[in-house]
Amino acid sequence: MGATDISFKLKKEKFPNTEALTKWYRDAVDEATREYGTDAYNGTISTTRGIRVLSTVFKTETEAYNFFEETCQKWGPVLAVTVGEYWIVGGVAAT
């Protein structure tokens, strides 16, 4: 089975802290599970294992995506980093 990169761009004013991001993650997993089922290889955020909010700040989204490519692993957590006024959340979904 394979893997695919996933990413999300969230406004910090709407998700100001770790608690808000954790709730967003749980809601996203619940929605993906309702829509795509519980298949462990459905290619959605529901195949990841939690969220880690990092204090890392990048100047561009491209830098953040490159970081995710180098750091994130299948079956691992999604990572949230800062780019300007946004959280960029990235990870690897099992397909």
C-alpha atoms as one frame of an Amber mdcrd trajectory, in Angstrom:
protein
   0.000   0.000   0.000   1.084   3.577  -0.614   0.941   7.020   0.858  -0.019
  10.518  -0.177   0.886  13.941   1.185  -1.933  15.912   2.766  -1.973  19.548
   3.850  -4.331  22.177   5.208  -4.109  25.957   5.612  -5.877  27.342   8.670
  -6.179  30.963   9.819  -4.567  31.493  13.206  -7.337  33.920  14.216  -9.848
  31.050  13.930  -7.529  28.447  15.525  -5.443  30.505  17.983  -3.859  27.735
  20.054  -3.002  24.060  20.440  -6.399  23.244  21.944  -8.237  24.731  18.959
  -5.989  22.863  16.519  -6.496  19.601  18.412 -10.268  20.051  18.206  -9.981
  20.851  14.483  -7.944  17.657  14.000 -10.489  15.479  15.850 -13.338  17.032
  13.844 -11.454  16.487  10.549 -10.789  12.835  11.437 -14.434  12.320  12.393
 -15.616  13.872   9.118 -13.182  11.802   7.039 -14.290   8.647   8.848 -17.968
   9.423   8.193 -17.290  10.184   4.525 -14.676   7.531   3.678 -15.132   4.875
   6.351 -12.633   3.204   8.632 -10.407   1.661   5.952  -6.852   2.118   7.221
  -5.769   3.004   3.663  -8.474   5.529   2.700  -6.000   8.339   1.917  -7.445
  10.849   4.355  -6.445  12.517   7.606  -8.162   9.670   9.457  -5.143   7.454
   8.701  -2.790   9.746  10.659  -1.994   9.443  14.351  -2.691  12.753  16.049
  -1.439  16.281  15.603   1.793  17.869  16.846   1.848  21.646  17.022   5.385
  22.914  16.533   6.821  26.335  17.337   8.569  26.301  13.958   7.987  29.383
  11.796   8.607  29.387   8.044   8.729  32.390   5.716   6.888  30.621   2.881
   4.432  27.798   2.419   6.924  26.094   0.102   9.435  25.899   2.972   6.742
  24.352   5.186   5.794  21.776   2.533   9.470  20.859   2.033   9.779  20.396
   5.806   6.749  18.083   5.804   8.214  16.030   2.942  11.440  15.534   4.904
   9.837  14.982   8.314   6.370  13.409   8.117   5.855   9.668   7.917   3.002
   7.354   7.043   1.089   6.366  10.204   2.595   9.353  12.026   1.018  12.561
  13.268   0.263  15.583  11.141   2.456  18.559  12.013   1.328  22.181  12.374
   3.767  25.012  11.682   3.382  28.760  11.270   3.605  30.731   8.032   2.528
  34.343   8.564  -0.998  34.435   9.940  -1.671  30.794   9.085  -1.115  27.351
  10.451   0.072  25.031   7.729  -0.772  21.462   8.727   0.835  18.639   6.817
   1.293  14.912   6.991   1.162  11.628   5.137  -2.040   9.629   4.642  -2.028
   5.893   3.980  -3.441   4.832   0.598
